[in-house]
């Protein structure tokens, strides 16, 4: 869902991500994982399949398991804000429900225009520590992402 406030559109969404056991296992063994929320605003009038991309946002989150506290810590890499969660399921719920992410200034969209908002969450394998990257190449289960979700954006 997209809301407009004070001349800016914000994302309040519901995404889907189904991480596998390997991702949780890596976290429990001290390997931080970075998820990326990719957001594209696309011109709906374009003749191209995906349309002309008007805006791209890549909101990134680093997830780590804090062994001493027994909690998962999620750090927003854009703002530096950290939040901790008691379970991995709560982490996934938080990532699946983005809240108050600024998308685009309303003055950049034409009234009555046709636009699409596309979103996706992706696991970044590249953020595995260098000493363990060769292992990631052996296990394809490190990869996890949601399908692209698309919705109409009406200015």
Backbone as a ProteinNet text record, in pm:
[ID]
protein_1_A
[PRIMARY]
XXXXXXXXXXXXXXXXXXXXXXXXXXXXXXXXXXXXXXXXXXXXXXXXXXXXXXXXXXXXXXXXXXXXXXXXXXXXXXXXXXXXXXXXXXXXXXXXXXXXXXXXXXXXXXXXXXXXXXXXXXXXXXXXXXXXXXXXXXXXXXXXXXXXXXXXXXX
[TERTIARY]
84.2	0	89.7	51.1	124.6	35.7	92.7	17.8	92.8	16.3	74.5	54.8	166	162.1	262.5	218.5	307.1	385.1	318.3	380	476.8	479.9	569.6	488.5	520.1	458.3	545	479.3	547.9	495.7	583.7	546.2	508.9	393.9	349.9	309.1	390.5	364.6	352.8	325.8	322.8	396.4	516.6	597.4	601.6	651.3	664	809.4	857.3	991.2	987.2	1048.2	1048.6	1193.4	1262.2	1401.5	1408.2	1512.8	1527.9	1608	1620.5	1690.9	1838.1	1896.9	2038.5	2066.3	1975.7	1993.4	1989.6	1891.1	1880.7	2001.5	2043.3	2159.6	2285	2302.7	2418.2	2415.8	2299.4	2287.1	2324.6	2273.6	2301.9	2450.1	2523.3	2665.8	2752.5	2693.9	2772.3	2791.6	2723.2	2737.3	2625.2	2658.4	2552.9	2503.5	2377.2	2313.2	2255.8	2268.6	2211.7	2096.6	1981.9	1865.9	1850	1801.2	1779.6	1633.5	1569.1	1434.3	1448.7	1423.5	1434.8	1296.5	1293	1167.4	1190.1	1103.9	1110.1	974.9	978.9	857.9	873.4	776.6	786.5	672	703.1	601.4	515.2	387.3	295.2	258.7	293.8	261.2	367.7	478.9	588.7	550.2	606.5	581.9	672.7	774.6	863	793.1	832.2	767.9	774.6	892.1	908.2	876.6	872.3	846.3	972.8	966	1078	1081	1193.7	1206.6	1229	1137.7	1145	1222.9	1217.6	1288	1327.2	1444.1	1493.3	1537.7	1492.9	1531.4	1582.6	1693.5	1749.3	1771	1672.1	1677.1	1740.6	1854.7	1927	1924.9	1919.1	1914.9	2017.8	2098.2	2194.1	2133.2	2130	2073.5	2185.9	2192	2293.2	2228.4	2279.5	2232.5	2331.7	2281	2364.9	2357.3	2464.5	2465.7	2445.1	2508.8	2498.6	2355.5	2293	2155.8	2051.6	2090.8	1995.4	1888.6	1926	1831.1	1890.1	1801.3	1840.2	1840.3	1946.1	1957.2	1949.2	1856.8	1840.7	1883.9	1979.5	2029.2	1993	1924	1892.5	2022.5	2077.3	2206.1	2197	2076.4	2059.4	2059.8	1992.5	1976.9	2062.9	2109.7	2187.2	2101.8	1970.5	1880.4	1880.9	1895.1	1894.6	1771.3	1718.9	1605.9	1637.9	1602.5	1628.4	1495.7	1502.2	1384.2	1416.8	1318.6	1344.9	1355.6	1294.3	1294.8	1321.9	1365.9	1389.2	1257	1150.8	1018.7	978	1009.1	977.3	1059.6	1183.7	1267.8	1203.3	1163.7	1103.1	972.2	892.6	768	796.5	900.1	934.8	979.9	1059.6	1106.1	991.6	894.5	781.3	682.2	692.7	599	673.7	729	798.8	703	754.7	670.5	740.1	668.7	717.5	846.6	856.9	973.8	939.1	1009.7	979.4	1011.7	918.6	935.7	973	885.7	906	826.1	878.7	807.1	690.2	573.7	453.8	464.5	548.8	563.6	630.5	694.5	762.2	670	547.5	449.9	337.7	295.1	188.1	53.3	-33.1	-170	-236.6	-302.7	-368.8	-274.7	-145.6	-47.8	-66.4	-7.9	-14.9	123.1	135.4	263.4	245.5	354.8	357.2	465	435.2	530.4	568.7	698.5	746.1	838.3	821.5	902.3	952.1	1066.3	1124.7	1226.3	1234.2	1338.4	1433.9	1563.7	1664.5	1774.2	1820.5	1934.6	2062.3	2154.7	2283.1	2388.2	2421.2	2523.7	2659.8	2683.5	2813.9	2854.7	2761.8	2793.1	2836.8	2851.9	2906.9	3056.4	3111.5	3253.7	3343.3	3450.4	3539.7	3588.2	3619.4	3673	3572	3442.5	3339.8	3271.6	3312.4	3245.2	3258	3368.7	3384.1	3279.4	3237.5	3132	2998.1	2971.4	2845.6	2833.4	2947.4	2945.1	2907.3	2933.3	2899.4	2752.3	2691.4	2552.3	2462.8	2376.6	2284.9	2175.6	2163.3	2058.3	2084	2198.8	2225.1	2136.2	2093	2013.4	1866.8	1808.6	1667.4	1612	1498.9	1437.8	1289.2	1219	1076	1053.7	936.8	905.9	881.2	895.5	860.7	711.1	674.4	533.2	508.7	395.1	366.3	226	213.6	84.2	76.5	-43.3	-63.9	-40.2	25.1	47.5	-27.7	-127.9	-211.6	-184.6	-125.2	-98.8	-227
-116.8	0	124.3	220.7	345.5	457.1	541	654.8	782.9	889.3	1020.5	1110	1169.2	1262.3	1373.1	1496.4	1612.9	1613	1571.7	1576.5	1464.4	1359.9	1246.1	1117.3	1022.7	890.1	798.5	719.8	628	486.2	389.5	249.3	192.6	129.3	45.7	-84.1	-186.1	-299.9	-433.7	-531.8	-671.8	-748.2	-794.7	-871.2	-1015.5	-1102.9	-1243.5	-1285.1	-1348.9	-1408.8	-1539.9	-1639.1	-1771.9	-1818.7	-1770.4	-1812.7	-1960.4	-2023.5	-2165.3	-2184	-2308	-2338.4	-2302.2	-2304.1	-2272.9	-2128.8	-2036.4	-1896.2	-1882.1	-1942.4	-1936.2	-2003.3	-2114.1	-2186.4	-2097.8	-2027	-1937.7	-1828.6	-1769.2	-1665	-1718	-1835.4	-1893.9	-1926.6	-1938.7	-1967.9	-1845.5	-1727.8	-1604.7	-1539	-1586.5	-1524.9	-1423.3	-1294.2	-1194.1	-1203.4	-1177.6	-1183.7	-1046.2	-1003.4	-875.3	-898.2	-842.2	-845	-708.2	-706	-581	-573.2	-461.9	-435.2	-345.9	-402.4	-326.9	-273.7	-144.8	-79.4	-3.4	-27.4	44.1	110.3	234.5	301.6	310.5	251.6	232.9	305.8	368.2	433.4	325	326.7	225.9	243.3	355.3	379.6	329.7	285.8	244.4	120.7	109.2	-7.6	-123.8	-95.2	-201.2	-284.9	-410.4	-500.5	-444.8	-394.9	-345.8	-197.8	-127.5	15.4	92.8	223.2	310.3	326.6	299.9	312	458.1	513.8	653.2	670.2	569.5	575.7	434.7	424.3	296.7	322.4	236.6	245.1	108	105.4	-20.5	-4.6	-45.8	-36.7	-165.1	-154.1	-273.6	-290.5	-417.1	-452.7	-560.9	-543.8	-645.7	-718.6	-851.1	-933.5	-1014.8	-1013	-1091.3	-1149.9	-1263.2	-1324.6	-1290.6	-1230.9	-1193.9	-1308.8	-1387.1	-1509.1	-1481.8	-1379.6	-1349.9	-1311.9	-1228.4	-1186.1	-1288.3	-1376.2	-1472.9	-1405.3	-1297	-1220.2	-1192.2	-1171.7	-1132.5	-980.1	-923.9	-779.1	-742.7	-652.3	-604.5	-458.7	-429.4	-292.9	-240	-127.3	-59.8	6.6	-37.1	13	153.7	202.7	339.9	438.9	403.1	495.8	461.2	336.4	292.8	248.5	258.4	220.3	68.2	23.7	-119.7	-156.2	-274.7	-329.4	-475	-522.8	-663.5	-738.7	-866.4	-953.3	-1083.3	-1140.4	-1263.5	-1388.5	-1385.3	-1504.3	-1465.9	-1563	-1542.6	-1514.9	-1577.6	-1554.6	-1407.9	-1346	-1203.3	-1115.2	-1153.5	-1079.1	-1081.3	-1199.4	-1213.7	-1135	-1139.9	-1061.8	-913.2	-863	-720.8	-686.1	-773	-746.8	-753.9	-839.2	-854.5	-738.8	-657.7	-546.1	-412.6	-365.7	-237.2	-124.8	-28.3	78.4	213.1	307.8	445.8	459.9	389.5	406.2	510.9	625.7	729.2	679.6	700.3	651.9	761.6	862.6	965.7	1089.4	1205.2	1331.4	1335.3	1372.8	1371.2	1464.3	1567.1	1659.6	1594	1479.9	1410.5	1319.3	1298.7	1215.1	1302.3	1274.3	1351.6	1305.3	1400.7	1366.5	1289.3	1181.7	1098.1	1005.8	1007.1	920.5	775.2	687.9	544.7	497	452.7	408.6	274.4	198.3	70.9	79.6	20.6	8.6	-138.2	-168.5	-305.6	-321.1	-428.2	-450.5	-594.9	-610.6	-743.8	-740.7	-847.9	-864	-972.3	-944.3	-1038.1	-1056.1	-1177.5	-1208.7	-1179.9	-1107.9	-1076.8	-1176.2	-1269.2	-1368.8	-1302	-1194.8	-1127.7	-1075.5	-1061.4	-1005.1	-1110	-1232.9	-1336.1	-1305.2	-1317.1	-1285.9	-1356.4	-1289.1	-1339.2	-1481.7	-1513	-1645.4	-1757.3	-1723.3	-1825.9	-1819.5	-1728.7	-1715.4	-1839.3	-1908.5	-2028.7	-2132.7	-2134.9	-2226.9	-2188.1	-2058.6	-2011.4	-2056.5	-2064.2	-2111.2	-2257.5	-2334.3	-2476.3	-2501	-2409.7	-2428.7	-2324.9	-2368.7	-2274.7	-2231.1	-2298.1	-2263.5	-2130.7	-2068.9	-1937.1	-1832.6	-1860.3	-1764.8	-1772.6	-1654.9	-1650.3	-1514.8	-1515.1	-1387.6	-1406.1	-1295.3	-1296.8	-1275.1	-1310.9	-1275.7	-1124.8	-1069.5	-928.2	-913.6	-817.1	-784.5	-651.1	-639	-517.6	-470	-340	-280.7	-145.9	-101.2	27.3	141.9	245.6	366.4	479.4	533.3	638.4	770.5	867.5	997.6	1077.4
0	0	0	-78.5	-87.9	-34.8	50.6	103.9	69.9	53.9	25.3	146.3	189.1	301.4	278	294.5	281.9	150.7	42.6	-89.3	-120.6	-38.4	-60.7	-52.7	-142.9	-137	-51.3	36.1	126.8	105.8	123.9	112.1	248.3	254.7	365.9	297.3	306	219.9	287.7	203.5	243.1	135.1	168.1	75.1	121.8	36.8	74.4	62.2	166.2	159.5	236.3	177.4	238.8	254.6	358.4	376.4	413.3	372	403.4	532.1	574.5	699.2	694.2	575	562.1	604.1	568.5	605.5	757.4	821.1	967.5	1032.8	978.3	1029.9	1022	911.2	896	1002.9	1025.5	1127.6	1265.7	1298.9	1430.3	1448.7	1337.4	1344	1317.6	1336.3	1332.6	1197.8	1095.3	963.9	945.2	938.8	915	770.9	752.7	621.2	589.9	466.6	426.5	329.8	364.2	275.5	212.8	90.8	19.3	-23.2	8.7	-39.9	-161.2	-277.3	-402.3	-439.2	-470.9	-507.1	-637.1	-734.9	-862.2	-886.2	-930.6	-977.7	-1128.7	-1199.7	-1343.4	-1412.7	-1526.6	-1608.8	-1671.9	-1643.4	-1694.7	-1840	-1902.3	-2042.9	-2138.5	-2087.3	-2173.1	-2252.3	-2371.6	-2454.8	-2417.7	-2338	-2292.8	-2186.9	-2176.2	-2080	-1938.6	-1897.3	-1761	-1748.2	-1859.5	-1852.9	-1820.6	-1837.2	-1801.8	-1650.6	-1589.4	-1444.8	-1408.3	-1329.2	-1288.4	-1158.2	-1072.2	-944.5	-902.7	-841	-785.5	-642.3	-554.4	-413.5	-373.1	-303.3	-254.3	-104.2	-28.3	118.3	168.9	238.6	280.6	431.8	473.3	614.5	642.3	746.9	789.5	908.1	900.4	1007.2	1068.8	1200.3	1271.7	1396.9	1439.8	1562.9	1673.2	1780.8	1895.3	1994.5	2002.3	2083.4	2231.6	2284.6	2428.2	2465.9	2383.6	2411.9	2366.8	2276.1	2222.3	2136.9	2067.9	1987.1	1849.8	1754.8	1619.6	1612.9	1556	1543.8	1395.4	1363.3	1226.1	1223.8	1136.2	1123	985.8	982.6	857.5	810.7	699	652.3	593.4	571.2	522	637.8	747.4	859.6	980.2	988	1103.2	1221.3	1208.6	1317.6	1333.5	1458.7	1489.5	1570.2	1540.8	1615.2	1643.8	1762.9	1793.2	1803.3	1770.6	1769.7	1841.5	1911.2	1986.4	1899.1	1781.2	1695.8	1550.3	1474	1331.3	1260	1304.3	1243.9	1256.2	1368.5	1387.5	1293.8	1269.2	1175.5	1036.6	993.4	861.1	853.5	959.3	961	944.3	1010.9	1000.6	858.5	797.3	661.1	560.3	587.4	496	504.7	607.9	627.6	636.4	523.3	528.5	566.6	641.4	696.2	678.1	620.2	608.8	528.6	418.5	333	227.4	226.3	126.8	-13.8	-106.5	-242.9	-341.4	-351.2	-452	-413.9	-449.4	-428.5	-526.3	-478	-562.4	-682.4	-675	-787.2	-908.1	-888.5	-997.8	-1078	-1027.1	-1096.6	-1151.2	-1273	-1334.3	-1282.5	-1250	-1208.2	-1321.6	-1288	-1387.9	-1462.3	-1426.8	-1492.6	-1451.3	-1528.6	-1499.7	-1458.8	-1334.4	-1280.9	-1211.3	-1205.5	-1133.9	-1026.4	-912.7	-802.8	-795.3	-812	-807.3	-688.1	-611.2	-491.2	-486.1	-418.9	-403.4	-290.4	-213	-111.8	-161	-151.5	-199.4	-95.4	-77.9	7.7	-69.3	-6.8	-68.8	-22.9	-106.8	-76.4	-66	-139.8	-140.9	-4.1	87.3	217.7	319.8	275.4	362.6	378.8	498.4	518.7	415.6	374.7	270	296.6	420.1	452.1	425.3	419.7	400.4	264.5	177.1	47.1	-39.8	-29.2	-110.8	-72.4	55.6	97.4	35.9	27.5	-30.9	-175.3	-245.2	-383.6	-394.6	-289.9	-290.8	-258.2	-182.1	-139	-204.2	-290.3	-355.8	-259.5	-145.2	-48.8	21	-0.6	56.7	-9.7	-130.5	-206.8	-163.5	-143.8	-107.3	-148.2	-215.9	-253.7	-276.2	-268	-293.9	-443	-491.7	-630.8	-639.4	-759.2	-777.5	-756.3	-675.3	-655.5	-725.4	-789.2	-863.4	-830	-814	-787.5	-858.8	-881.8	-949.3	-852.6	-900.3	-821.6	-891.4	-825.3	-883.6	-813.9	-886.2	-824.2	-801.5
[MASK]
+++++++++++++++++++++++++++++++++++++++++++++++++++++++++++++++++++++++++++++++++++++++++++++++++++++++++++++++++++++++++++++++++++++++++++++++++++++++++++

